[in-house]
Amino acid sequence: MKTEEIRDVLIVGAGISGLLAAKTLHSGGANLLVVDKARGVGGRLATRRMGSGVVVDHGAQYFTVTEPQFSAIVDDWKLAGIVRPWAHGFRLQDGTLKSDGKARYVGTTGMTAMAKDVARSLPVRLDTRIARLEVRDSVWLATTEAGDRIFARALLLTAPVPQSLALLNTVHAALPDTIKAELEQIQYSPCLALLARLERPSSAIPEPGGMWLAGGPLSWMADNGKKGISGSDHAALTLHASAGYSEANWESSAEEITATLLEAAAPWLGSPVLETQLHRWRYSLPKQTYPERCVAVASPAPLVLAGDAFGGPRVEGAALSGLAAGAVLAKMLR
Ligand SMILES: Cc1cc2nc3c(=O)[nH]c(=O)nc-3n(C[C@H](O)[C@H](O)[C@H](O)COP(=O)(O)OP(=O)(O)OC[C@H]3O[C@@H](n4cnc5c(N)ncnc54)[C@H](O)[C@@H]3O)c2cc1C
């Protein structure tokens, strides 16, 4: 068991909200640590490799930009070659082009590219799940699944809200009752995501390589080759089930879900499937959001909650929430 110094801030979650909060605090000189239970950074910005090194995005597929604060960050990413615009809209299954004129951006090497860039200069500890939280003499004590103890003057939680609330369960009066009751209302849509590696590139998914679907089990289909992240001679599709199908079939076997989603995608496959991977996103998008960009309380010890349930149910919302959380924590530490 390892016991450490008292840090200024412990940030739980190396998704885009936790990382942007960390960047703000780090540049202000805070002694912080970001921890994540996963093996890589990014959270729901998730890119995976399949057989023969094919790169596939299986969480968020693209992001949009509306607010100047996020736009400034995206401009830097564009200049550094970390993101590029993909499309302004996609075709529906009847071939109609649906566009709202907004650019959809993607990471040039996959959606984790932005998170990897932000994390580069930050102290991040991966494979580290926080299992228990306590407050001792106004200092946070977080115990990891492996039994390591991390002390911090302030705590930022960026996991999906039900997971953050579950962690806070062991802390007496961690949140005022009114705030806790509001947070308990926040629910998320699940998403069953199937990755399918094909023998040959699919010619059936129209340019630019993404499609919105409705009325069946699928809501989204992307060709990662046409999208430009898996190499154009590689064939790997991302199939997202609709929220309705995902909820109704959450407990179904992987074989059953895989068969149904591949059947729904059959008109666009155009080549034999070599390999599939199913990922169950229990928390994909929040159905409700909190009216502020983050929640901050000073007692029993400084605590902030952030993430897409606060800034808006998208990558941009999560980013804006992380920036707000970083600014609030910087003030709390002063
Ligand atoms: C299938 C899917 C499709 C999506 N499509 C889009 C899209 O096209 N466009 C768009 O803008 N958005 C999309 N989104 C939403 C977008 O990905 C999220 O809004 C955004 O990435 C959330 O960032 P976050 O930092 O708030 O949370 P997360 O990315 O979820 O980060 C939270 C982190 O906390 C970690 N964590 C949780 N509990 C613990 C613990 N106990 N100990 C340590 N670490 C812990 C998790 O591992 C995770 O990395 C999609 C999401 C999914 C799942």
The ligand as an SDF file (V2000), in Angstrom:
LIG
                    3D

 53 58  0  0  0  0  0  0  0  0999 V2000
  -21.3710    5.7600  -28.4190 C   0  0  0  0  0  0  0  0  0  0  0  0
  -21.1890    7.2390  -28.1920 C   0  0  0  0  0  0  0  0  0  0  0  0
  -21.3660    8.1260  -29.2590 C   0  0  0  0  0  0  0  0  0  0  0  0
  -21.1910    9.5020  -29.0600 C   0  0  0  0  0  0  0  0  0  0  0  0
  -21.2630   10.3240  -30.1460 N   0  0  0  0  0  0  0  0  0  0  0  0
  -20.9430   11.6330  -29.9920 C   0  0  0  0  0  0  0  0  0  0  0  0
  -20.8000   12.4660  -31.1360 C   0  0  0  0  0  0  0  0  0  0  0  0
  -20.8770   11.9960  -32.2710 O   0  0  0  0  0  0  0  0  0  0  0  0
  -20.5330   13.7880  -30.9240 N   0  0  0  0  0  0  0  0  0  0  0  0
  -20.3620   14.3270  -29.6680 C   0  0  0  0  0  0  0  0  0  0  0  0
  -20.1020   15.5240  -29.5320 O   0  0  0  0  0  0  0  0  0  0  0  0
  -20.4520   13.5270  -28.5620 N   0  0  0  0  0  0  0  0  0  0  0  0
  -20.7200   12.2130  -28.7020 C   0  0  0  0  0  0  0  0  0  0  0  0
  -20.7560   11.3840  -27.6170 N   0  0  0  0  0  0  0  0  0  0  0  0
  -20.6480   11.9900  -26.2770 C   0  0  0  0  0  0  0  0  0  0  0  0
  -19.2160   12.3930  -25.9210 C   0  0  0  0  0  0  0  0  0  0  0  0
  -18.3440   11.3210  -26.1490 O   0  0  0  0  0  0  0  0  0  0  0  0
  -19.2130   12.8090  -24.4570 C   0  0  0  0  0  0  0  0  0  0  0  0
  -20.1470   13.8600  -24.2560 O   0  0  0  0  0  0  0  0  0  0  0  0
  -17.8490   13.2900  -23.9300 C   0  0  0  0  0  0  0  0  0  0  0  0
  -16.7780   12.5670  -24.4750 O   0  0  0  0  0  0  0  0  0  0  0  0
  -17.8790   13.1760  -22.4130 C   0  0  0  0  0  0  0  0  0  0  0  0
  -16.6420   13.5770  -21.8410 O   0  0  0  0  0  0  0  0  0  0  0  0
  -16.4960   13.5870  -20.2440 P   0  0  0  0  0  0  0  0  0  0  0  0
  -15.1260   14.0300  -19.9370 O   0  0  0  0  0  0  0  0  0  0  0  0
  -17.6390   14.3640  -19.6620 O   0  0  0  0  0  0  0  0  0  0  0  0
  -16.7450   12.0900  -19.7610 O   0  0  0  0  0  0  0  0  0  0  0  0
  -15.9610   10.7370  -20.0980 P   0  0  0  0  0  0  0  0  0  0  0  0
  -15.3330   10.8250  -21.4270 O   0  0  0  0  0  0  0  0  0  0  0  0
  -16.9520    9.6390  -19.8560 O   0  0  0  0  0  0  0  0  0  0  0  0
  -14.8020   10.6840  -19.0030 O   0  0  0  0  0  0  0  0  0  0  0  0
  -15.0030   10.1930  -17.7010 C   0  0  0  0  0  0  0  0  0  0  0  0
  -13.8300    9.3070  -17.3250 C   0  0  0  0  0  0  0  0  0  0  0  0
  -13.9580    8.9180  -15.9510 O   0  0  0  0  0  0  0  0  0  0  0  0
  -13.3910    7.6360  -15.8150 C   0  0  0  0  0  0  0  0  0  0  0  0
  -13.8760    7.0470  -14.5650 N   0  0  0  0  0  0  0  0  0  0  0  0
  -15.1680    6.7690  -14.2240 C   0  0  0  0  0  0  0  0  0  0  0  0
  -15.2250    6.2640  -12.9740 N   0  0  0  0  0  0  0  0  0  0  0  0
  -13.9500    6.2080  -12.5070 C   0  0  0  0  0  0  0  0  0  0  0  0
  -13.3590    5.7690  -11.2810 C   0  0  0  0  0  0  0  0  0  0  0  0
  -14.0910    5.2780  -10.2710 N   0  0  0  0  0  0  0  0  0  0  0  0
  -11.9980    5.8410  -11.1400 N   0  0  0  0  0  0  0  0  0  0  0  0
  -11.2340    6.3360  -12.1550 C   0  0  0  0  0  0  0  0  0  0  0  0
  -11.7470    6.7690  -13.3460 N   0  0  0  0  0  0  0  0  0  0  0  0
  -13.0890    6.7020  -13.5200 C   0  0  0  0  0  0  0  0  0  0  0  0
  -13.8420    6.9020  -17.0660 C   0  0  0  0  0  0  0  0  0  0  0  0
  -13.0100    5.7890  -17.3580 O   0  0  0  0  0  0  0  0  0  0  0  0
  -13.7710    8.0040  -18.1230 C   0  0  0  0  0  0  0  0  0  0  0  0
  -12.5300    7.9580  -18.8370 O   0  0  0  0  0  0  0  0  0  0  0  0
  -20.8860   10.0120  -27.7640 C   0  0  0  0  0  0  0  0  0  0  0  0
  -20.6920    9.1130  -26.7090 C   0  0  0  0  0  0  0  0  0  0  0  0
  -20.8300    7.7440  -26.9180 C   0  0  0  0  0  0  0  0  0  0  0  0
  -20.5570    6.7830  -25.7930 C   0  0  0  0  0  0  0  0  0  0  0  0
  1  2  1  0
  2  3  1  0
  2 52  2  0
  3  4  2  0
  4  5  1  0
  4 50  1  0
  5  6  2  0
  6  7  1  0
  6 13  1  0
  7  8  2  0
  7  9  1  0
  9 10  1  0
 10 11  2  0
 10 12  1  0
 12 13  2  0
 13 14  1  0
 14 15  1  0
 14 50  1  0
 15 16  1  0
 16 17  1  0
 16 18  1  0
 18 19  1  0
 18 20  1  0
 20 21  1  0
 20 22  1  0
 22 23  1  0
 23 24  1  0
 24 25  2  0
 24 26  1  0
 24 27  1  0
 27 28  1  0
 28 29  2  0
 28 30  1  0
 28 31  1  0
 31 32  1  0
 32 33  1  0
 33 34  1  0
 33 48  1  0
 34 35  1  0
 35 36  1  0
 35 46  1  0
 36 37  1  0
 36 45  1  0
 37 38  2  0
 38 39  1  0
 39 40  1  0
 39 45  2  0
 40 41  1  0
 40 42  2  0
 42 43  1  0
 43 44  2  0
 44 45  1  0
 46 47  1  0
 46 48  1  0
 48 49  1  0
 50 51  2  0
 51 52  1  0
 52 53  1  0
M  END
$$$$
